[in-house]
Amino acid sequence: NADGVAANAPTERMRIDSAGIVTMPYQPFFEVYPSTSGSTAGVIAFNTAVTNRGNHYNISTYTFTAPVSGAYSFNVTIASGITQAGTYIHLSVNGSRTRDLFEGTSWFSNLQYSASAELYLVAGDAVNVVVPTTFTVQGGVISYYSRFSGHLIG
């Protein structure tokens, strides 16, 4: 072709430089936040993507779908608007409560809470962040300051 590269040339997916640093530019990775603040129970509407390498996070369903089987790392940061009472948040895999992230009886206003989890997922597993239907995040999840991110470890 015009670039001097054969049409069927392989695409570089991983590089190890002379210092031994490994880069994988196609490794699945996402970071999202909710576009509006809210306090409803159910799946938290992380509907705005900061980055979504591979497009494995669906901003309409608020769900990350594992493209391959492997270990994944997830981080959730929730910013609360006012003093909380009885807030529970967990990661859900395929609709099942999998990992509790926040469980408390008292939060204070305008603070951020972060938790991380490493999960082994099978290709096609769907992951989202859930507030159980018996609870709400009172005072709301503050939009831009709350984040959900994840990436494939390997």
LINVEN-V729873 format. One record per helix or strand. SS is the DSSP state (@ for helix, = for strand). FROM is the first residue (numbers start at 1). TO is the last residue. Records with the same first field share a line. If there is no record, write none. Layout:
# LINVEN-V729873
SS: FROM-TO ; FROM-TO
This chain:
# LINVEN-V729873
=: 15-16 ; 22-23 ; 29-33 ; 38-38 ; 42-43 ; 48-53 ; 57-58 ; 63-65 ; 70-80 ; 84-84 ; 87-93 ; 96-104 ; 107-107 ; 112-121 ; 126-131 ; 141-141 ; 147-152
